[in-house]
Amino acid sequence: MASLFVQIQPGLVERALGTLNSKEIYPVKRYDNLSALMGYDVWLFSAPASTPIRPLAATTPGVVYMEPDEEHNYADDVISPDQGYWREVAPFGTEKMALGQALGWEYGYLSALPDIMDMIGAPLAHRRGILGHGVVVLVVDGGVDGARIPDKNKFGGWTDADDGDPWVDDFGHGTMVALIVLAVAPEASIYSVRLRPGPNGGIMKESVLSALDAFIPVVQADPGLLVVMNNSWGTPGCIGEAYW
């Protein structure tokens, strides 16, 4: 069994659930806040790994969008014009990615950052007083090292990791992103979203959707809040200056 994400039109949810249940596809949870915001239901299901996606989407009432979890993607050897079975694919180069990010963090950050700042015009913005005041940046990543972020720049955080601490970073990438954000916008606030890794080392879409679902009430409580959501989950094999 694996995960299937489905978006369903309002008013057709009960019929869609009946169709999916008849095919041994069962609901795991509904993302209530996202569903209310988007105007259609966003669901996570548990489904057999041999489920044919395209025929299922075409025959399920009210389906707006359907996709497998990133950890269980379309396999090249089973794609055809009339069907797309999904099953777990071979793990990608997790060790290579971790090594590349570590080297990029250690050797590429300090030397390359001034050039990047100039390239995007950050010094000009700073001279004009544009420093990110009042902006909250969601760093959606593997966590942010809270010891590297000043307390005045911490807005909050979310995680589904077992230890419940969003201000932990075992990988380095999220911390790097947060520090670049504060270099560009030193008065911005960081909201650390520490995502749970998938079985193959990738980021789980379930974690991303759960994080957004949890953050929506924060925005609703403060409609004037300025929010930037950064999704940058890394690229394998990047080292040193080539990182940039």
C-alpha positions as CSV (number, residue, x, y, z in Angstrom):
1,M,0.0,0.0,0.0
2,A,1.1,3.6,-0.7
3,S,-0.2,7.1,-0.6
4,L,-2.6,8.7,-3.1
5,F,-3.5,12.4,-3.1
6,V,-6.9,13.4,-4.5
7,Q,-8.8,16.7,-4.9
8,I,-12.6,16.3,-5.1
9,Q,-15.3,18.8,-6.0
10,P,-17.7,19.8,-3.2
11,G,-20.9,17.9,-3.2
12,L,-19.4,14.8,-4.9
13,V,-17.2,13.7,-2.0
14,E,-19.5,11.0,-0.8
15,R,-19.9,9.5,-4.3
16,A,-16.1,9.7,-4.9
17,L,-15.4,8.0,-1.6
18,G,-17.8,5.2,-2.5
19,T,-16.0,4.7,-5.8
20,L,-12.6,4.7,-4.3
21,N,-13.5,2.4,-1.4
22,S,-14.9,-0.1,-3.9
23,K,-11.4,-0.3,-5.4
24,E,-9.8,-0.8,-1.9
25,I,-8.6,2.8,-1.8
26,Y,-9.4,4.2,1.7
27,P,-9.2,7.7,3.2
28,V,-6.4,8.4,5.6
29,K,-7.2,12.1,6.2
30,R,-8.8,15.3,4.9
31,Y,-6.8,18.5,4.9
32,D,-9.6,20.6,6.4
33,N,-8.0,24.1,6.2
34,L,-6.7,23.6,2.7
35,S,-10.0,22.3,1.6
36,A,-11.9,25.3,3.0
37,L,-9.4,27.7,1.4
38,M,-9.3,26.1,-2.1
39,G,-13.0,25.3,-2.4
40,Y,-12.6,21.6,-3.1
41,D,-11.6,18.7,-0.9
42,V,-8.0,17.7,-0.5
43,W,-7.5,14.1,0.7
44,L,-4.8,11.6,1.4
45,F,-5.7,8.0,0.6
46,S,-4.1,4.6,1.1
47,A,-4.1,2.7,-2.2
48,P,-2.7,-0.5,-3.7
49,A,0.6,0.1,-5.4
50,S,-0.7,-1.3,-8.7
51,T,-3.6,1.2,-8.9
52,P,-4.1,2.6,-12.5
53,I,-4.2,6.3,-12.0
54,R,-5.6,7.6,-15.3
55,P,-8.6,5.3,-15.6
56,L,-9.3,5.8,-11.9
57,A,-9.3,9.6,-12.3
58,A,-11.6,9.4,-15.3
59,T,-14.1,7.1,-13.6
60,T,-14.2,8.6,-10.1
61,P,-17.0,11.3,-9.7
62,G,-15.8,14.8,-9.0
63,V,-12.1,14.2,-9.2
64,V,-10.3,17.5,-9.9
65,Y,-6.7,16.2,-9.5
66,M,-5.1,12.9,-8.6
67,E,-1.4,12.0,-8.1
68,P,0.7,9.4,-6.3
69,D,3.0,10.2,-3.5
70,E,6.4,11.4,-4.8
71,E,7.9,8.2,-3.2
72,H,5.7,6.1,-5.5
73,N,5.9,7.6,-9.0
74,Y,5.0,6.4,-12.5
75,A,7.3,3.7,-13.6
76,D,8.8,4.1,-17.1
77,D,8.1,0.4,-18.0
78,V,4.4,0.7,-17.4
79,I,3.4,4.0,-18.8
80,S,1.1,3.8,-21.9
81,P,-1.4,6.1,-23.5
82,D,-4.3,4.5,-21.6
83,Q,-2.9,3.7,-18.3
84,G,-0.3,4.8,-15.7
85,Y,0.4,2.4,-12.9
86,W,2.3,3.7,-10.0
87,R,4.6,1.8,-7.7
88,E,7.7,2.5,-5.7
89,V,10.7,3.5,-7.8
90,A,14.3,2.9,-7.0
91,P,15.7,5.2,-4.4
92,F,17.5,8.3,-5.8
93,G,21.0,9.3,-4.8
94,T,20.3,10.3,-1.2
95,E,23.9,9.9,0.0
96,K,25.2,11.9,-2.9
97,M,22.6,14.7,-2.2
98,A,23.6,14.8,1.5
99,L,27.3,15.0,0.6
100,G,26.7,17.7,-2.0
101,Q,24.7,19.9,0.3
102,A,27.2,19.5,3.1
103,L,30.1,20.6,0.9
104,G,28.0,23.5,-0.6
105,W,27.2,24.6,3.0
106,E,30.8,24.5,4.2
107,Y,32.6,25.9,1.2
108,G,30.2,27.8,-1.0
109,Y,28.1,29.9,1.3
110,L,30.4,32.7,2.6
111,S,32.4,33.3,-0.5
112,A,29.4,33.3,-2.9
113,L,26.8,35.2,-0.9
114,P,28.1,38.7,-1.6
115,D,27.9,38.1,-5.4
116,I,24.4,36.7,-5.1
117,M,23.4,39.7,-3.0
118,D,24.7,42.1,-5.7
119,M,23.1,40.0,-8.4
120,I,19.6,40.3,-6.9
121,G,20.0,44.0,-5.9
122,A,19.8,43.4,-2.2
123,P,22.2,46.3,-1.3
124,L,20.1,48.8,-3.2
125,A,17.0,47.5,-1.5
126,H,18.7,47.9,1.9
127,R,19.7,51.5,1.1
128,R,16.1,52.2,0.4
129,G,15.0,50.8,3.7
130,I,13.5,47.6,2.3
131,L,14.7,45.1,4.9
132,G,11.8,42.6,5.1
133,H,10.1,44.2,8.1
134,G,6.7,42.5,8.8
135,V,7.3,39.6,6.4
136,V,7.2,36.0,7.5
137,V,9.1,33.5,5.4
138,L,8.1,29.8,5.6
139,V,11.3,27.8,5.1
140,V,9.8,24.5,3.9
141,D,12.7,22.2,4.2
142,G,14.4,19.6,6.5
143,G,14.4,22.0,9.4
144,V,16.4,25.1,10.5
145,D,19.1,25.1,13.2
146,G,17.6,27.4,15.8
147,A,21.0,28.2,17.3
148,R,21.9,30.0,14.1
149,I,18.8,32.2,13.9
150,P,18.4,35.2,16.3
151,D,15.3,34.9,18.5
152,K,14.0,38.2,17.2
153,N,13.8,36.6,13.7
154,K,11.9,33.5,14.8
155,F,8.1,33.6,14.1
156,G,7.4,30.0,14.9
157,G,7.5,26.6,13.3
158,W,5.9,23.3,12.5
159,T,7.1,19.7,12.2
160,D,5.8,16.2,12.0
161,A,9.2,14.8,13.1
162,D,9.1,12.4,16.1
163,D,10.9,14.8,18.4
164,G,8.4,17.6,17.6
165,D,11.1,20.3,17.2
166,P,11.0,22.4,14.1
167,W,14.3,24.2,15.0
168,V,16.5,21.1,14.3
169,D,18.4,20.6,11.0
170,D,20.3,17.3,10.4
171,F,20.9,18.2,6.8
172,G,22.1,21.8,6.6
173,H,20.0,22.9,3.6
174,G,17.1,24.6,5.5
175,T,19.6,26.5,7.7
176,M,21.4,27.7,4.7
177,V,18.2,28.9,3.1
178,A,17.1,30.7,6.3
179,L,20.5,32.5,6.6
180,I,20.3,33.6,3.0
181,V,16.8,34.9,3.6
182,L,18.0,36.9,6.6
183,A,21.0,38.2,4.6
184,V,18.6,39.5,2.0
185,A,15.9,40.6,4.4
186,P,17.4,41.0,7.9
187,E,14.2,42.2,9.5
188,A,12.1,39.3,8.2
189,S,10.9,36.5,10.4
190,I,11.5,32.8,9.9
191,Y,8.8,30.1,10.2
192,S,10.7,26.8,10.2
193,V,8.8,23.9,8.5
194,R,10.8,20.7,9.3
195,L,9.4,18.1,6.9
196,R,9.6,14.4,7.6
197,P,11.7,12.5,5.1
198,G,10.2,9.7,3.0
199,P,11.3,6.1,2.9
200,N,13.6,6.8,-0.1
201,G,15.0,10.0,1.4
202,G,12.8,12.5,-0.4
203,I,10.4,15.0,1.1
204,M,6.9,13.6,1.7
205,K,4.1,15.6,0.1
206,E,1.9,14.5,3.0
207,S,4.2,16.6,5.3
208,V,4.0,19.6,3.0
209,L,0.2,19.6,2.9
210,S,0.0,19.0,6.6
211,A,2.3,22.0,7.3
212,L,0.2,24.3,5.0
213,D,-3.0,23.0,6.6
214,A,-1.6,24.0,10.0
215,F,-0.4,27.4,8.9
216,I,-3.6,28.6,7.3
217,P,-5.3,29.5,10.7
218,V,-2.2,31.6,11.5
219,V,-2.8,33.7,8.4
220,Q,-6.6,33.8,9.0
221,A,-6.0,35.1,12.5
222,D,-3.9,38.0,11.0
223,P,-5.2,38.8,7.5
224,G,-2.6,41.5,7.1
225,L,0.3,39.1,7.5
226,L,2.8,39.2,4.7
227,V,3.9,35.6,3.9
228,V,6.5,34.2,1.6
229,M,6.7,30.4,1.2
230,N,10.1,29.1,0.2
231,N,10.2,25.6,-1.3
232,S,13.8,24.6,-1.9
233,W,14.6,21.0,-1.1
234,G,18.0,20.6,-2.6
235,T,19.7,19.2,-5.7
236,P,22.1,16.3,-5.7
237,G,25.8,16.6,-6.5
238,C,26.3,20.3,-6.1
239,I,29.5,21.4,-4.4
240,G,31.6,24.5,-3.7
241,E,31.1,27.5,-6.0
242,A,29.2,25.3,-8.4
243,Y,26.4,25.3,-5.8
244,W,25.3,28.7,-6.9
